[in-house]
Amino acid sequence: LSPVCLGSLRRAASIECCLYCVKCCCDIIGRNALVYVAVYGDPFCEGAASSFSTILANLGRIAMMTMVTGIVVDVGKVSIACATTGMSAMILTYWEPYKTELTSLLFPCIVIFLSHTLWLGASWWFTTPRLTQYSCVS
């Protein structure tokens, strides 16, 4: 490619990167504004300004809550997957149709654990309650 083409590609990539950053900021501000409007009942623009100022004023608390909440949610997800796998292993071990016909518990337990882990990992709907929690505490 010629230097002119490379220069235009770099400019296009940098413009695309800047626009992506603006889009992410607008998404975050809009989501927080919607949570603020849902909690306090203010108009959207006022809610966006209030939520932005609240986030800026409590940045340390929000960072700590994000970290602690993420750890607690992850531990909970692993606990649910382990408990489900353990109960399934007990059912496969002690109930009669499975007890006599199943030779090994390893494969069914791995499948059960992975399916629960993948399902709980894909559960994106836990983020909105976290945002509401931040707005109520702040």
Contacts in CASP RR format, 6 or more apart in sequence:
PFRMAT RR
TARGET T0000
AUTHOR 0000-0000-0000
METHOD contacts of the structure
MODEL  1
LSPVCLGSLRRAASIECCLYCVKCCCDIIGRNALVYVAVYGDPFCEGAAS
SFSTILANLGRIAMMTMVTGIVVDVGKVSIACATTGMSAMILTYWEPYKT
ELTSLLFPCIVIFLSHTLWLGASWWFTTPRLTQYSCVS
1 9 0 8 1.000
29 48 0 8 1.000
29 51 0 8 1.000
29 52 0 8 1.000
30 48 0 8 1.000
31 131 0 8 1.000
32 48 0 8 1.000
32 51 0 8 1.000
32 52 0 8 1.000
32 55 0 8 1.000
32 131 0 8 1.000
32 135 0 8 1.000
33 44 0 8 1.000
33 45 0 8 1.000
33 47 0 8 1.000
33 48 0 8 1.000
33 51 0 8 1.000
33 52 0 8 1.000
34 44 0 8 1.000
35 51 0 8 1.000
35 128 0 8 1.000
35 131 0 8 1.000
35 132 0 8 1.000
35 134 0 8 1.000
35 135 0 8 1.000
36 42 0 8 1.000
36 47 0 8 1.000
36 48 0 8 1.000
36 50 0 8 1.000
36 51 0 8 1.000
36 54 0 8 1.000
36 135 0 8 1.000
37 43 0 8 1.000
37 44 0 8 1.000
37 47 0 8 1.000
38 132 0 8 1.000
39 132 0 8 1.000
39 135 0 8 1.000
39 136 0 8 1.000
40 47 0 8 1.000
40 50 0 8 1.000
42 50 0 8 1.000
51 135 0 8 1.000
54 135 0 8 1.000
54 138 0 8 1.000
55 62 0 8 1.000
55 138 0 8 1.000
57 138 0 8 1.000
58 138 0 8 1.000
61 137 0 8 1.000
61 138 0 8 1.000
62 134 0 8 1.000
62 138 0 8 1.000
65 133 0 8 1.000
65 134 0 8 1.000
65 137 0 8 1.000
66 130 0 8 1.000
66 134 0 8 1.000
69 130 0 8 1.000
69 133 0 8 1.000
73 126 0 8 1.000
77 117 0 8 1.000
77 120 0 8 1.000
77 121 0 8 1.000
78 117 0 8 1.000
80 116 0 8 1.000
80 120 0 8 1.000
81 113 0 8 1.000
81 116 0 8 1.000
81 117 0 8 1.000
81 120 0 8 1.000
82 113 0 8 1.000
84 112 0 8 1.000
84 113 0 8 1.000
84 116 0 8 1.000
85 109 0 8 1.000
85 112 0 8 1.000
85 113 0 8 1.000
85 116 0 8 1.000
86 109 0 8 1.000
88 108 0 8 1.000
88 109 0 8 1.000
88 112 0 8 1.000
89 105 0 8 1.000
89 108 0 8 1.000
89 109 0 8 1.000
91 98 0 8 1.000
92 98 0 8 1.000
92 99 0 8 1.000
92 102 0 8 1.000
92 105 0 8 1.000
92 108 0 8 1.000
92 109 0 8 1.000
93 99 0 8 1.000
93 105 0 8 1.000
102 108 0 8 1.000
END
